[in-house]
Amino acid sequence: MTAEWWMAMAALVLGAVLAVAVIVLAVRHRGLAKRHERTRGQLDAVEHRLDAAQRRLGELPGVDRPRQEIALVLNPVKTRADEVRRALEAMADREGLGSVLVLETEEDDPGTQMAKDALEAGVRLVIAAGGDGTVRTVAEQLTGTDVALGVVPLGTGNLLARNLDLPINDIEECLRIALTGRQRRIDTVDVRFTHEEGEVTRQTFTVIGGAGYDADIMGDTKDELKDVAGWLAYSEAGMRHLRGKRHEVSISLDGGASRRFKVRTVMVANCGMLTGGVELLPEAKLDDGLLDVLVLSPRHALDWARIAAKTVTRHGAKIPVMHTEQAQRVKVEFADPMPSQLDGDATGDIVALDARVQPDSLVVMLVDEKEASVHDDGRSEAAPVPEPAPHI
């Protein structure tokens, strides 16, 4: 037998050994995963029973349960979620603010029930750590209360964080601002969507809602690309949806007569900064008591180029394919169903929307008004949590 034969046999045996090793490791990994899942389930059950016991203990006469002042609504699947939890607990301990009530979001609930639980627990600050969906749903529940909202951006768009001029990539600084920054009341927007079947849904947003081209982008941006490219992933989806037909809509402002437009998109904004630092509506402010309406009606690539040039250069001259208005209430009816979005999250096809501003309805924590999308008039107060925010 030749040397080549022995080498081939050795390679065959080695390959077989490696294949067996891979199979064994895969089986062991699967077993470990199952055991981990069982253990996690058992721990969750223990935590649930412990929480229930603590609630019952707190309800006993003569027994005072320590009050938690701070809640963290955390999306646990975000890459830096554990870092946020550890950093906040350490800061709260150093500042003598007691234990932190940590509430994790779930796949079918980005933060609604968690924010309700935080309010029921009597906290004075809720920190939303996640993407735009978590921030929006937490803000929705805090609207109309004196409980302050802190934001730790862990998503791709991070729209409210950008408009509050928070340091997007600095978790510890965002937490510091949430705990010891300045309190400011901002507007929110109450919106009712009418869907194809006639169902009406009611939601609250803080940044921007709309229907058409913008919603196509939000609904069709690839998650795997967002993980790699961040907010630039929206550009790829935007290019794919650049070509399309205009749709007929009717728009009414503050109860006035309806006006008809042919549009690619209609947006109702509470503030104007988008991902990548793009300031779409420079005049829009979070606390001006007004909604900014943007109607885009481009017919071809040259029109899109005009819109892009005006947005980037912030040139004051008006262009026919980019129409803006301000109002306190905006009603839009669509001749055909159009995709919708709220604060960057797709919200399904709609045939009408009715948006109303809710002035001074949400307390937020920020560091300074100079770069944030608010009026620089010194109205905020340096009132570290856990003191409740005054109505400014």
Secondary structure in CASP SS format (residue, H / E / C, confidence):
PFRMAT SS
TARGET T0000
AUTHOR 0000-0000-0000
METHOD secondary structure of the structure
MODEL  1
M C 1.00
T C 1.00
A H 1.00
E H 1.00
W H 1.00
W H 1.00
M H 1.00
A H 1.00
M H 1.00
A H 1.00
A H 1.00
L H 1.00
V H 1.00
L H 1.00
G H 1.00
A H 1.00
V H 1.00
L H 1.00
A H 1.00
V H 1.00
A H 1.00
V H 1.00
I H 1.00
V H 1.00
L H 1.00
A H 1.00
V H 1.00
R H 1.00
H H 1.00
R H 1.00
G H 1.00
L H 1.00
A H 1.00
K H 1.00
R H 1.00
H H 1.00
E H 1.00
R H 1.00
T H 1.00
R H 1.00
G H 1.00
Q H 1.00
L H 1.00
D H 1.00
A H 1.00
V H 1.00
E H 1.00
H H 1.00
R H 1.00
L H 1.00
D H 1.00
A H 1.00
A H 1.00
Q H 1.00
R H 1.00
R H 1.00
L H 1.00
G H 1.00
E H 1.00
L C 1.00
P C 1.00
G C 1.00
V C 1.00
D C 1.00
R C 1.00
P C 1.00
R C 1.00
Q C 1.00
E C 1.00
I E 1.00
A E 1.00
L E 1.00
V E 1.00
L E 1.00
N C 1.00
P C 1.00
V C 1.00
K C 1.00
T C 1.00
R C 1.00
A H 1.00
D H 1.00
E H 1.00
V H 1.00
R H 1.00
R H 1.00
A H 1.00
L H 1.00
E H 1.00
A H 1.00
M H 1.00
A H 1.00
D H 1.00
R H 1.00
E C 1.00
G C 1.00
L C 1.00
G C 1.00
S C 1.00
V E 1.00
L E 1.00
V E 1.00
L E 1.00
E E 1.00
T C 1.00
E E 1.00
E C 1.00
D C 1.00
D E 1.00
P C 1.00
G C 1.00
T H 1.00
Q H 1.00
M H 1.00
A H 1.00
K H 1.00
D H 1.00
A H 1.00
L H 1.00
E H 1.00
A C 1.00
G C 1.00
V C 1.00
R C 1.00
L E 1.00
V E 1.00
I E 1.00
A E 1.00
A E 1.00
G E 1.00
G C 1.00
D H 1.00
G H 1.00
T H 1.00
V H 1.00
R H 1.00
T H 1.00
V H 1.00
A H 1.00
E H 1.00
Q H 1.00
L H 1.00
T C 1.00
G C 1.00
T C 1.00
D C 1.00
V C 1.00
A E 1.00
L E 1.00
G E 1.00
V E 1.00
V E 1.00
P E 1.00
L C 1.00
G C 1.00
T C 1.00
G C 1.00
N C 1.00
L H 1.00
L H 1.00
A H 1.00
R H 1.00
N H 1.00
L C 1.00
D C 1.00
L C 1.00
P C 1.00
I C 1.00
N C 1.00
D C 1.00
I H 1.00
E H 1.00
E H 1.00
C H 1.00
L H 1.00
R H 1.00
I H 1.00
A H 1.00
L H 1.00
T H 1.00
G C 1.00
R E 1.00
Q E 1.00
R E 1.00
R E 1.00
I E 1.00
D E 1.00
T E 1.00
V E 1.00
D E 1.00
V E 1.00
R E 1.00
F E 1.00
T E 1.00
H C 1.00
E C 1.00
E C 1.00
G C 1.00
E C 1.00
V E 1.00
T E 1.00
R E 1.00
Q E 1.00
T E 1.00
F E 1.00
T C 1.00
V C 1.00
I E 1.00
G E 1.00
G E 1.00
A E 1.00
G E 1.00
Y H 1.00
D H 1.00
A H 1.00
D H 1.00
I H 1.00
M H 1.00
G H 1.00
D H 1.00
T C 1.00
K C 1.00
D H 1.00
E H 1.00
L H 1.00
K H 1.00
D H 1.00
V H 1.00
A H 1.00
G H 1.00
W H 1.00
L H 1.00
A H 1.00
Y H 1.00
S H 1.00
E H 1.00
A H 1.00
G H 1.00
M H 1.00
R H 1.00
H C 1.00
L C 1.00
R C 1.00
G C 1.00
K C 1.00
R C 1.00
H E 1.00
E E 1.00
V E 1.00
S E 1.00
I E 1.00
S E 1.00
L E 1.00
D C 1.00
G C 1.00
G C 1.00
A C 1.00
S C 1.00
R E 1.00
R E 1.00
F E 1.00
K E 1.00
V E 1.00
R C 1.00
T E 1.00
V E 1.00
M E 1.00
V E 1.00
A E 1.00
N C 1.00
C C 1.00
G C 1.00
M E 1.00
L C 1.00
T H 1.00
G H 1.00
G H 1.00
V C 1.00
E E 1.00
L C 1.00
L C 1.00
P C 1.00
E C 1.00
A C 1.00
K C 1.00
L C 1.00
D C 1.00
D C 1.00
G C 1.00
L C 1.00
L E 1.00
D E 1.00
V E 1.00
L E 1.00
V E 1.00
L E 1.00
S C 1.00
P C 1.00
R C 1.00
H C 1.00
A H 1.00
L H 1.00
D H 1.00
W H 1.00
A H 1.00
R H 1.00
I H 1.00
A H 1.00
A H 1.00
K H 1.00
T H 1.00
V H 1.00
T H 1.00
R C 1.00
H C 1.00
G C 1.00
A C 1.00
K C 1.00
I E 1.00
P C 1.00
V C 1.00
M E 1.00
H E 1.00
T E 1.00
E E 1.00
Q E 1.00
A E 1.00
Q C 1.00
R E 1.00
V E 1.00
K E 1.00
V E 1.00
E E 1.00
F E 1.00
A E 1.00
D E 1.00
P E 1.00
M E 1.00
P E 1.00
S E 1.00
Q E 1.00
L E 1.00
D C 1.00
G C 1.00
D E 1.00
A E 1.00
T E 1.00
G E 1.00
D E 1.00
I E 1.00
V E 1.00
A E 1.00
L E 1.00
D E 1.00
A E 1.00
R E 1.00
V E 1.00
Q E 1.00
P E 1.00
D E 1.00
S E 1.00
L E 1.00
V E 1.00
V E 1.00
M E 1.00
L E 1.00
V C 1.00
D C 1.00
E C 1.00
K C 1.00
E C 1.00
A C 1.00
S C 1.00
V C 1.00
H C 1.00
D C 1.00
D C 1.00
G C 1.00
R C 1.00
S C 1.00
E E 1.00
A C 1.00
A C 1.00
P C 1.00
V C 1.00
P C 1.00
E C 1.00
P C 1.00
A C 1.00
P C 1.00
H C 1.00
I C 1.00
END
